[in-house]
Amino acid sequence: MLQPRMGGIIQANITDRATLQASYMPFVNGGGLFISSQQPVRLGQEVFVLATLPDQSQKIPLTGKVIWINYKQSVAKPQGFAIQLTNDKGAYYKAEAEKLLAGSLSLNHLSYTI
């Protein structure tokens, strides 16, 4: 599991629907989530993230494997990495994200990943 430097915890604060749309990866088996972070990670590494959903204050503890990394920030894509969601908390996050994005998952929107 990732041990962030200086005792910090990786947080993914998804504050609005547009950010969720750009961060959520419905095409990943079990769901995937991009986390904007400068934390160094490796592909395949298991990480622990506290994530929020728009209009919810609850922090959801997610565990997942790193499946994609963007090493350098660009105009359209922030620096960070994506995880494949696992276990029951991942399934919960996937279900809630897909409810919030109902009807717009197949539309062509900005994505922070592929």
C-alpha positions in Angstrom: 0.0 0.0 0.0 1.2 3.5 -0.8 2.6 5.3 2.2 2.4 9.0 1.3 5.4 11.1 2.3 5.0 13.4 5.3 2.1 11.3 6.7 -0.4 12.7 4.2 -3.3 10.7 2.8 -4.1 10.8 -0.9 -7.4 12.5 -1.3 -9.6 12.8 -4.4 -12.1 15.6 -3.7 -14.6 15.4 -6.6 -16.6 18.6 -6.0 -18.8 18.8 -9.1 -20.3 16.7 -11.9 -17.9 17.9 -14.6 -14.9 16.9 -12.5 -16.5 13.5 -11.9 -17.2 13.1 -15.6 -13.5 13.8 -16.4 -12.2 11.6 -13.6 -14.4 8.5 -13.7 -13.5 5.7 -16.1 -16.6 3.6 -16.8 -14.7 1.4 -19.4 -12.5 -0.1 -16.7 -13.6 -3.4 -15.2 -15.1 -2.5 -11.8 -14.8 1.2 -12.6 -11.7 3.4 -12.5 -11.0 6.8 -11.0 -8.4 9.4 -11.9 -6.7 11.1 -9.0 -5.0 14.5 -9.5 -1.8 14.1 -7.5 1.9 14.7 -7.6 2.4 11.6 -5.4 4.9 9.3 -7.2 3.3 5.9 -7.9 4.1 2.9 -10.1 1.9 0.9 -12.5 0.3 -2.0 -10.6 0.9 -0.5 -7.2 -1.9 -0.7 -4.8 -2.9 2.6 -3.3 -5.4 3.9 -0.7 -7.4 7.0 -1.5 -10.1 8.9 0.3 -12.5 10.1 -2.3 -15.7 12.2 -2.3 -18.6 12.5 -4.7 -20.2 15.8 -5.8 -22.6 17.2 -3.2 -21.6 14.6 -0.6 -19.3 15.3 2.3 -18.7 11.6 3.1 -15.1 10.5 2.3 -15.2 7.0 0.8 -12.1 4.9 1.5 -11.0 3.3 -1.8 -8.3 0.8 -2.6 -7.2 0.1 -6.1 -4.3 -0.7 -8.4 -2.6 2.0 -10.4 -3.6 1.4 -14.1 -2.6 4.7 -15.7 -0.2 7.6 -14.9 0.0 11.1 -16.3 3.5 12.3 -15.3 3.2 15.9 -16.5 0.3 18.3 -16.3 -0.9 19.7 -19.6 -3.6 22.3 -20.4 -6.3 19.6 -20.6 -5.0 16.9 -18.3 -3.7 17.3 -14.8 -0.8 15.4 -13.4 -1.9 12.3 -11.5 -2.9 8.6 -11.8 -5.9 6.4 -12.3 -6.8 3.4 -10.2 -9.0 0.4 -10.9 -11.6 0.3 -8.1 -11.8 -2.9 -6.0 -13.8 -4.4 -3.2 -17.2 -3.3 -1.9 -16.2 0.3 -1.4 -15.1 0.5 -5.0 -18.4 -1.1 -6.1 -20.3 1.5 -4.0 -18.3 4.4 -5.5 -18.8 3.0 -9.0 -22.6 2.7 -8.5 -22.9 6.2 -7.0 -20.8 7.8 -9.8 -22.8 6.1 -12.5 -26.0 7.3 -10.9 -24.7 10.9 -10.8 -23.6 10.6 -14.5 -26.6 8.7 -15.7 -27.3 9.5 -19.4 -23.9 11.2 -20.0 -21.4 8.3 -19.7 -21.5 7.6 -23.4 -21.3 11.2 -24.5 -18.0 12.7 -25.7 -16.8 14.7 -22.7 -13.4 16.0 -21.5 -11.5 13.2 -19.8 -8.4 13.4 -17.7 -7.2 10.1 -19.0 -7.5 8.4 -22.3 
